[in-house]
Amino acid sequence: MTALVQLIISVLLFFVLFFGIAFILNMLLKATWIMAGFYPLVVCAIVDKISTADYFLKPKFAFQKLLSGLTHLLPADIIMLSGGLFGALVAGFVIRSLRSSGYTMF
């Protein structure tokens, strides 16, 4: 029961976190889907647990580690990361809706 509660709270936190980050990035950069495009890179940074420099210094090792991390994700991890992606996508739709409603700030 507590694992289910933790999962629900985690999904909500990922949703709110990535909605907020995507909303601010979209507002500042005027690029509606910027965070949805960068989200796979964020997931890779979360999953691989290695330095980003390793992708340039030791690419074979880095991509093997990334593939290993992606294949060993638990269903709860996939659900949480999906909540973050959903938050980034919802932020894009909200920004697009605000722009079409006439809010020039967005």
C-alpha positions as a printed Julia matrix, in Angstrom:
106×3 Matrix{Float64}:
  0.0    0.0     0.0
  2.78   2.44    0.87
  4.54   1.64   -2.41
  1.42   2.63   -4.32
  1.16   5.9    -2.39
  4.84   6.61   -3.06
  4.33   5.9    -6.76
  1.34   8.25   -7.0
  3.22  11.03   -5.19
  6.29  10.47   -7.37
  4.27  10.68  -10.57
  2.63  13.9    -9.38
  5.99  15.38   -8.42
  7.54  14.49  -11.8
  4.49  15.91  -13.58
  4.61  19.2   -11.66
  8.41  19.46  -11.91
  8.59  18.99  -15.67
  5.42  21.02  -16.28
  7.02  23.93  -14.44
 10.39  23.61  -16.14
  8.79  23.24  -19.58
  6.41  26.15  -18.99
  9.24  28.48  -17.97
 11.48  27.35  -20.86
  8.63  27.76  -23.34
  7.84  31.2   -21.98
 11.45  32.4   -22.06
 12.59  30.83  -25.32
  9.28  31.15  -27.21
  9.71  27.57  -28.43
  6.59  25.6   -27.59
  7.94  22.06  -27.61
 11.51  22.67  -26.4
 11.26  20.56  -23.24
  9.45  17.74  -24.98
 12.43  17.56  -27.32
 14.98  17.67  -24.51
 13.11  15.21  -22.31
 14.83  12.09  -23.74
 18.19  13.66  -22.85
 16.96  14.28  -19.31
 15.81  10.66  -19.05
 19.22   9.49  -20.27
 20.91  11.64  -17.64
 18.68  10.14  -14.94
 19.07   6.53  -16.09
 22.73   6.18  -17.05
 24.32   7.44  -13.79
 27.57   8.44  -15.51
 29.17  11.73  -16.42
 28.01  13.44  -19.59
 31.65  13.84  -20.57
 31.89  10.05  -20.86
 29.73  10.21  -23.98
 32.59  12.09  -25.65
 35.56  10.5   -23.87
 34.36   6.88  -23.69
 31.38   6.62  -26.04
 31.24   2.81  -26.26
 31.18   2.45  -22.47
 28.68   5.29  -22.08
 26.17   3.96  -24.58
 26.47   0.43  -23.17
 25.76   1.83  -19.71
 22.8    3.8   -21.05
 21.35   0.76  -22.81
 21.83  -1.3   -19.67
 20.11   1.36  -17.58
 17.17   1.62  -19.97
 16.64  -2.14  -20.14
 16.73  -2.51  -16.35
 14.05   0.1   -15.61
 11.32  -1.1   -13.31
  7.65  -0.51  -14.18
  7.43   2.09  -11.4
 10.36   3.99  -12.91
  8.74   3.94  -16.33
  5.48   5.24  -14.86
  7.29   8.07  -13.04
  9.27   9.08  -16.12
  6.09   8.95  -18.19
  4.5   11.37  -15.72
  7.35  13.8   -16.38
  6.95  13.47  -20.14
  3.22  14.04  -19.78
  3.91  17.19  -17.74
  6.26  18.55  -20.43
  3.67  17.84  -23.14
  0.83  19.42  -21.17
  2.97  22.54  -20.69
  3.39  22.77  -24.47
 -0.36  22.54  -25.0
 -1.02  25.13  -22.27
  1.48  27.56  -23.79
 -0.01  27.03  -27.24
 -3.5   27.61  -25.85
 -2.43  30.79  -24.06
 -0.77  32.13  -27.21
 -3.87  31.46  -29.3
 -6.0   33.18  -26.65
 -4.06  36.37  -27.2
 -1.58  36.37  -24.33
  1.47  37.88  -25.98
  3.7   37.24  -22.98
  3.67  33.57  -23.84
